[in-house]
């Protein structure tokens, strides 16, 4: 199939945490181009990549940027101890 190579690249990108590739894979799954197993694998890989990039400092910075320190006070305190 012509789509196989493109799908492999989208799966690789999703496994690296690229959000747009995951959106495309979902679209192609709905059209029957990507299998349920490939989509599930890409979702797990994407989540693992996103989780690997998170840190308490990054979460505290996001809370600070959003202007809601009260909601994230625990994360802010962990970073500044």
The first five atom37 places (N, CA, C, CB, O) and aatype in JSON, in Angstrom:
{
  "aatype": [20, 20, 20, 20, 20, 20, 20, 20, 20, 20, 20, 20, 20, 20, 20, 20, 20, 20, 20, 20, 20, 20, 20, 20, 20, 20, 20, 20, 20, 20, 20, 20, 20, 20, 20, 20, 20, 20, 20, 20, 20, 20, 20, 20, 20, 20, 20, 20, 20, 20, 20, 20, 20, 20, 20, 20, 20, 20, 20, 20, 20, 20, 20, 20, 20, 20, 20, 20, 20, 20, 20, 20, 20, 20, 20, 20, 20, 20, 20, 20, 20],
  "atom_mask": [
    [1, 1, 1, 1, 1],
    [1, 1, 1, 1, 1],
    [1, 1, 1, 1, 1],
    [1, 1, 1, 1, 1],
    [1, 1, 1, 1, 1],
    [1, 1, 1, 1, 1],
    [1, 1, 1, 1, 1],
    [1, 1, 1, 1, 1],
    [1, 1, 1, 1, 1],
    [1, 1, 1, 1, 1],
    [1, 1, 1, 1, 1],
    [1, 1, 1, 1, 1],
    [1, 1, 1, 1, 1],
    [1, 1, 1, 1, 1],
    [1, 1, 1, 1, 1],
    [1, 1, 1, 1, 1],
    [1, 1, 1, 1, 1],
    [1, 1, 1, 1, 1],
    [1, 1, 1, 1, 1],
    [1, 1, 1, 1, 1],
    [1, 1, 1, 1, 1],
    [1, 1, 1, 1, 1],
    [1, 1, 1, 1, 1],
    [1, 1, 1, 1, 1],
    [1, 1, 1, 1, 1],
    [1, 1, 1, 1, 1],
    [1, 1, 1, 1, 1],
    [1, 1, 1, 1, 1],
    [1, 1, 1, 1, 1],
    [1, 1, 1, 1, 1],
    [1, 1, 1, 1, 1],
    [1, 1, 1, 1, 1],
    [1, 1, 1, 1, 1],
    [1, 1, 1, 1, 1],
    [1, 1, 1, 1, 1],
    [1, 1, 1, 1, 1],
    [1, 1, 1, 1, 1],
    [1, 1, 1, 1, 1],
    [1, 1, 1, 1, 1],
    [1, 1, 1, 1, 1],
    [1, 1, 1, 1, 1],
    [1, 1, 1, 1, 1],
    [1, 1, 1, 1, 1],
    [1, 1, 1, 1, 1],
    [1, 1, 1, 1, 1],
    [1, 1, 1, 1, 1],
    [1, 1, 1, 1, 1],
    [1, 1, 1, 1, 1],
    [1, 1, 1, 1, 1],
    [1, 1, 1, 1, 1],
    [1, 1, 1, 1, 1],
    [1, 1, 1, 1, 1],
    [1, 1, 1, 1, 1],
    [1, 1, 1, 1, 1],
    [1, 1, 1, 1, 1],
    [1, 1, 1, 1, 1],
    [1, 1, 1, 1, 1],
    [1, 1, 1, 1, 1],
    [1, 1, 1, 1, 1],
    [1, 1, 1, 1, 1],
    [1, 1, 1, 1, 1],
    [1, 1, 1, 1, 1],
    [1, 1, 1, 1, 1],
    [1, 1, 1, 1, 1],
    [1, 1, 1, 1, 1],
    [1, 1, 1, 1, 1],
    [1, 1, 1, 1, 1],
    [1, 1, 1, 1, 1],
    [1, 1, 1, 1, 1],
    [1, 1, 1, 1, 1],
    [1, 1, 1, 1, 1],
    [1, 1, 1, 1, 1],
    [1, 1, 1, 1, 1],
    [1, 1, 1, 1, 1],
    [1, 1, 1, 1, 1],
    [1, 1, 1, 1, 1],
    [1, 1, 1, 1, 1],
    [1, 1, 1, 1, 1],
    [1, 1, 1, 1, 1],
    [1, 1, 1, 1, 1],
    [1, 1, 1, 1, 1]
  ],
  "atom_positions": [
    [[0.83, -1.2, 0.0], [0.0, 0.0, 0.0], [0.86, 1.24, 0.0], [-0.94, 0.01, 1.2], [1.96, 1.25, 0.56]],
    [[0.36, 2.26, -0.62], [1.08, 3.54, -0.68], [1.11, 4.24, 0.67], [0.44, 4.45, -1.72], [2.03, 5.0, 0.97]],
    [[0.11, 3.97, 1.48], [-0.01, 4.67, 2.76], [0.9, 4.1, 3.85], [-1.44, 4.63, 3.22], [1.16, 4.77, 4.85]],
    [[1.38, 2.89, 3.64], [2.14, 2.22, 4.71], [3.34, 3.02, 5.17], [2.6, 0.86, 4.22], [3.58, 3.16, 6.37]],
    [[4.1, 3.53, 4.24], [5.31, 4.27, 4.61], [4.97, 5.55, 5.37], [6.13, 4.61, 3.35], [5.61, 5.89, 6.36]],
    [[3.96, 6.26, 4.89], [3.53, 7.49, 5.57], [3.01, 7.18, 6.97], [2.44, 8.21, 4.75], [3.29, 7.93, 7.91]],
    [[2.26, 6.1, 7.12], [1.73, 5.74, 8.43], [2.86, 5.39, 9.4], [0.75, 4.55, 8.31], [2.8, 5.74, 10.58]],
    [[3.89, 4.71, 8.89], [5.02, 4.38, 9.75], [5.69, 5.65, 10.27], [6.04, 3.51, 8.99], [6.08, 5.72, 11.44]],
    [[5.83, 6.64, 9.41], [6.44, 7.9, 9.84], [5.55, 8.64, 10.84], [6.71, 8.8, 8.62], [6.04, 9.25, 11.78]],
    [[4.24, 8.59, 10.63], [3.33, 9.22, 11.59], [3.39, 8.52, 12.95], [1.89, 9.21, 11.05], [3.33, 9.17, 13.99]],
    [[3.5, 7.2, 12.93], [3.59, 6.45, 14.18], [4.88, 6.79, 14.9], [3.51, 4.92, 13.91], [4.89, 6.95, 16.12]],
    [[5.98, 6.89, 14.16], [7.26, 7.28, 14.77], [7.15, 8.66, 15.4], [8.39, 7.26, 13.72], [7.59, 8.87, 16.53]],
    [[6.55, 9.6, 14.67], [6.4, 10.97, 15.19], [5.5, 10.98, 16.44], [5.81, 11.89, 14.1], [5.78, 11.7, 17.4]],
    [[4.43, 10.2, 16.41], [3.54, 10.13, 17.58], [4.29, 9.56, 18.78], [2.29, 9.27, 17.27], [4.1, 10.02, 19.91]],
    [[5.14, 8.56, 18.54], [5.92, 7.96, 19.63], [6.93, 8.93, 20.2], [6.63, 6.71, 19.14], [7.42, 8.74, 21.32]],
    [[7.25, 9.98, 19.46], [8.16, 11.02, 19.95], [7.4, 12.16, 20.61], [9.02, 11.56, 18.81], [8.01, 13.13, 21.08]],
    [[6.06, 12.07, 20.66], [5.26, 13.07, 21.35], [4.67, 14.15, 20.46], [6.06, 13.7, 22.38], [4.15, 15.14, 20.98]],
    [[4.74, 13.99, 19.15], [4.23, 15.0, 18.24], [2.71, 14.89, 18.13], [4.89, 14.87, 16.85], [2.19, 13.89, 17.62]],
    [[1.99, 15.9, 18.61], [0.53, 15.86, 18.7], [-0.16, 15.78, 17.35], [0.04, 17.07, 19.43], [-1.14, 15.03, 17.2]],
    [[0.32, 16.52, 16.38], [-0.36, 16.55, 15.08], [-0.34, 15.2, 14.39], [0.28, 17.6, 14.18], [-1.29, 14.85, 13.69]],
    [[0.72, 14.44, 14.56], [0.77, 13.12, 13.94], [-0.28, 12.2, 14.57], [2.18, 12.51, 14.07], [-0.88, 11.37, 13.89]],
    [[-0.49, 12.35, 15.86], [-1.5, 11.55, 16.53], [-2.89, 11.91, 16.01], [-1.42, 11.76, 18.05], [-3.73, 11.03, 15.83]],
    [[-3.14, 13.18, 15.79], [-4.43, 13.61, 15.23], [-4.64, 13.02, 13.84], [-4.51, 15.14, 15.16], [-5.73, 12.56, 13.52]],
    [[-3.59, 13.03, 13.02], [-3.7, 12.45, 11.68], [-3.94, 10.95, 11.75], [-2.43, 12.73, 10.86], [-4.74, 10.41, 10.99]],
    [[-3.26, 10.27, 12.66], [-3.47, 8.83, 12.81], [-4.91, 8.53, 13.21], [-2.51, 8.26, 13.85], [-5.49, 7.55, 12.73]],
    [[-5.49, 9.35, 14.07], [-6.9, 9.15, 14.45], [-7.81, 9.34, 13.24], [-7.3, 10.13, 15.58], [-8.77, 8.58, 13.06]],
    [[-7.51, 10.35, 12.43], [-8.31, 10.59, 11.23], [-8.2, 9.4, 10.28], [-7.86, 11.89, 10.52], [-9.2, 8.92, 9.75]],
    [[-6.97, 8.92, 10.06], [-6.76, 7.79, 9.15], [-7.36, 6.51, 9.71], [-5.28, 7.61, 8.88], [-7.77, 5.63, 8.95]],
    [[-7.4, 6.37, 11.02], [-8.06, 5.21, 11.62], [-9.56, 5.25, 11.32], [-7.81, 5.16, 13.16], [-10.16, 4.23, 10.99]],
    [[-10.15, 6.42, 11.43], [-11.58, 6.57, 11.15], [-11.89, 6.24, 9.68], [-12.05, 8.0, 11.48], [-12.98, 5.77, 9.36]],
    [[-10.91, 6.48, 8.8], [-11.09, 6.18, 7.38], [-10.7, 4.74, 7.05], [-10.26, 7.14, 6.54], [-10.83, 4.32, 5.9]],
    [[-10.22, 3.98, 8.02], [-9.87, 2.59, 7.81], [-8.47, 2.37, 7.26], [-10.85, 1.98, 6.89], [-8.16, 1.26, 6.82]],
    [[-7.63, 3.38, 7.28], [-6.27, 3.26, 6.75], [-5.32, 2.73, 7.81], [-5.77, 4.62, 6.22], [-4.4, 1.98, 7.49]],
    [[-5.53, 3.12, 9.07], [-4.69, 2.69, 10.17], [-5.47, 1.7, 11.02], [-4.21, 3.91, 11.03], [-6.64, 1.91, 11.33]],
    [[-4.81, 0.6, 11.4], [-5.48, -0.41, 12.21], [-5.66, 0.06, 13.65], [-4.69, -1.73, 12.18], [-4.98, 0.98, 14.11]],
    [[-6.58, -0.59, 14.33], [-6.84, -0.27, 15.73], [-5.59, -0.54, 16.58], [-8.04, -1.09, 16.25], [-5.29, 0.21, 17.5]],
    [[-4.88, -1.61, 16.26], [-3.67, -1.97, 17.01], [-2.58, -0.92, 16.82], [-3.16, -3.36, 16.58], [-1.9, -0.54, 17.78]],
    [[-2.4, -0.45, 15.58], [-1.38, 0.57, 15.32], [-1.73, 1.88, 16.03], [-1.24, 0.81, 13.81], [-0.84, 2.55, 16.57]],
    [[-2.99, 2.24, 16.03], [-3.41, 3.47, 16.71], [-3.19, 3.34, 18.22], [-4.89, 3.79, 16.41], [-2.7, 4.27, 18.86]],
    [[-3.56, 2.2, 18.77], [-3.38, 1.98, 20.21], [-1.9, 2.04, 20.59], [-3.99, 0.63, 20.64], [-1.54, 2.62, 21.61]],
    [[-1.05, 1.45, 19.77], [0.38, 1.48, 20.02], [0.91, 2.91, 19.96], [1.12, 0.59, 19.02], [1.73, 3.31, 20.79]],
    [[0.45, 3.67, 18.98], [0.89, 5.06, 18.85], [0.4, 5.9, 20.03], [0.37, 5.67, 17.53], [1.13, 6.77, 20.51]],
    [[-0.8, 5.64, 20.5], [-1.33, 6.36, 21.67], [-0.49, 6.08, 22.92], [-2.8, 5.97, 21.92], [-0.17, 7.0, 23.68]],
    [[-0.12, 4.82, 23.11], [0.71, 4.47, 24.27], [2.09, 5.11, 24.16], [0.84, 2.94, 24.38], [2.62, 5.62, 25.14]],
    [[2.67, 5.07, 22.97], [3.98, 5.67, 22.77], [3.96, 7.17, 22.95], [4.5, 5.35, 21.4], [4.88, 7.74, 23.54]],
    [[2.91, 7.82, 22.46], [2.76, 9.26, 22.61], [2.64, 9.63, 24.07], [1.54, 9.77, 21.83], [3.29, 10.57, 24.54]],
    [[1.81, 8.89, 24.81], [1.63, 9.18, 26.23], [2.93, 8.99, 26.99], [0.53, 8.3, 26.83], [3.24, 9.78, 27.89]],
    [[3.69, 7.96, 26.66], [4.97, 7.73, 27.33], [5.94, 8.88, 27.05], [5.58, 6.41, 26.87], [6.67, 9.3, 27.95]],
    [[5.95, 9.38, 25.81], [6.83, 10.49, 25.46], [6.43, 11.76, 26.21], [6.82, 10.74, 23.95], [7.29, 12.5, 26.7]],
    [[5.14, 12.01, 26.29], [4.65, 13.2, 26.99], [4.97, 13.1, 28.48], [3.12, 13.38, 26.78], [5.42, 14.07, 29.09]],
    [[4.75, 11.92, 29.05], [5.04, 11.73, 30.48], [6.53, 11.88, 30.77], [4.57, 10.35, 30.93], [6.9, 12.39, 31.83]],
    [[7.37, 11.46, 29.86], [8.82, 11.54, 30.06], [9.31, 12.98, 30.07], [9.54, 10.76, 28.98], [10.37, 13.27, 30.63]],
    [[8.57, 13.88, 29.45], [9.01, 15.27, 29.39], [8.47, 16.1, 30.55], [8.58, 15.88, 28.08], [8.84, 17.26, 30.7]],
    [[7.6, 15.52, 31.36], [7.03, 16.27, 32.48], [7.97, 16.22, 33.68], [5.65, 15.7, 32.86], [8.66, 15.24, 33.91]],
    [[7.97, 17.3, 34.44], [8.73, 17.38, 35.67], [7.96, 18.27, 36.63], [10.18, 17.92, 35.43], [7.12, 19.05, 36.2]],
    [[8.22, 18.18, 37.92], [7.55, 19.06, 38.86], [7.82, 20.54, 38.56], [7.98, 18.74, 40.29], [6.94, 21.38, 38.72]],
    [[9.04, 20.85, 38.13], [9.37, 22.23, 37.81], [8.56, 22.71, 36.6], [10.88, 22.37, 37.53], [8.07, 23.84, 36.59]],
    [[8.43, 21.86, 35.6], [7.68, 22.24, 34.4], [6.2, 22.42, 34.71], [7.85, 21.19, 33.32], [5.56, 23.33, 34.19]],
    [[5.67, 21.55, 35.55], [4.26, 21.67, 35.92], [4.02, 22.94, 36.72], [3.81, 20.45, 36.73], [3.01, 23.62, 36.53]],
    [[4.95, 23.28, 37.62], [4.83, 24.5, 38.4], [4.91, 25.73, 37.5], [5.92, 24.57, 39.49], [4.19, 26.71, 37.7]],
    [[5.8, 25.67, 36.5], [5.91, 26.8, 35.56], [4.64, 26.97, 34.76], [7.1, 26.59, 34.62], [4.22, 28.09, 34.49]],
    [[4.01, 25.86, 34.37], [2.76, 25.94, 33.62], [1.66, 26.55, 34.48], [2.34, 24.55, 33.13], [0.88, 27.38, 34.0]],
    [[1.59, 26.15, 35.73], [0.6, 26.72, 36.64], [0.84, 28.22, 36.79], [0.66, 26.02, 38.03], [-0.1, 29.01, 36.76]],
    [[2.1, 28.6, 36.93], [2.44, 30.01, 37.08], [2.06, 30.8, 35.82], [3.95, 30.17, 37.37], [1.51, 31.9, 35.92]],
    [[2.36, 30.24, 34.64], [2.01, 30.91, 33.38], [0.5, 31.08, 33.24], [2.55, 30.12, 32.18], [0.03, 32.09, 32.7]],
    [[-0.24, 30.11, 33.72], [-1.7, 30.19, 33.61], [-2.31, 31.11, 34.66], [-2.3, 28.8, 33.74], [-3.5, 31.4, 34.62]],
    [[-1.51, 31.58, 35.58], [-1.98, 32.54, 36.58], [-2.82, 31.93, 37.67], [-2.75, 33.59, 35.92], [-3.56, 32.65, 38.35]],
    [[-2.72, 30.64, 37.87], [-3.55, 30.0, 38.9], [-2.65, 29.33, 39.94], [-4.52, 28.95, 38.27], [-2.6, 28.11, 40.04]],
    [[-1.94, 30.13, 40.69], [-1.03, 29.6, 41.7], [-1.75, 28.85, 42.81], [-0.23, 30.72, 42.3], [-1.21, 27.89, 43.36]],
    [[-2.96, 29.27, 43.15], [-3.67, 28.6, 44.23], [-3.99, 27.16, 43.87], [-4.96, 29.35, 44.56], [-3.88, 26.26, 44.71]],
    [[-4.37, 26.93, 42.63], [-4.7, 25.58, 42.18], [-3.47, 24.68, 42.22], [-5.29, 25.61, 40.76], [-3.58, 23.51, 42.57]],
    [[-2.32, 25.21, 41.88], [-1.1, 24.41, 41.81], [-0.14, 24.69, 42.94], [-0.41, 24.65, 40.52], [1.06, 24.49, 42.8]],
    [[-0.66, 25.14, 44.07], [0.21, 25.54, 45.17], [1.1, 24.41, 45.63], [-0.62, 26.05, 46.33], [2.26, 24.64, 45.98]],
    [[0.6, 23.19, 45.65], [1.41, 22.06, 46.08], [2.61, 21.85, 45.18], [0.58, 20.81, 46.13], [3.72, 21.62, 45.67]],
    [[2.4, 21.93, 43.88], [3.51, 21.76, 42.93], [4.5, 22.91, 43.1], [2.99, 21.7, 41.48], [5.71, 22.69, 43.04]],
    [[4.0, 24.11, 43.31], [4.88, 25.27, 43.46], [5.74, 25.1, 44.72], [4.06, 26.59, 43.54], [6.93, 25.42, 44.7]],
    [[5.15, 24.61, 45.79], [5.9, 24.43, 47.03], [6.94, 23.34, 46.91], [4.95, 24.1, 48.17], [8.03, 23.46, 47.46]],
    [[6.63, 22.26, 46.17], [7.6, 21.17, 45.99], [8.83, 21.68, 45.26], [6.98, 19.99, 45.22], [9.94, 21.28, 45.59]],
    [[8.65, 22.55, 44.29], [9.75, 23.05, 43.49], [10.63, 23.98, 44.32], [9.23, 23.78, 42.24], [11.85, 23.98, 44.16]],
    [[10.02, 24.76, 45.19], [10.76, 25.8, 45.91], [11.22, 25.39, 47.3], [9.93, 27.02, 46.01], [11.67, 26.25, 48.06]],
    [[11.14, 24.14, 47.66], [11.59, 23.71, 48.98], [13.09, 23.68, 49.05], [11.03, 22.33, 49.33], [13.65, 23.34, 50.09]]
  ]
}
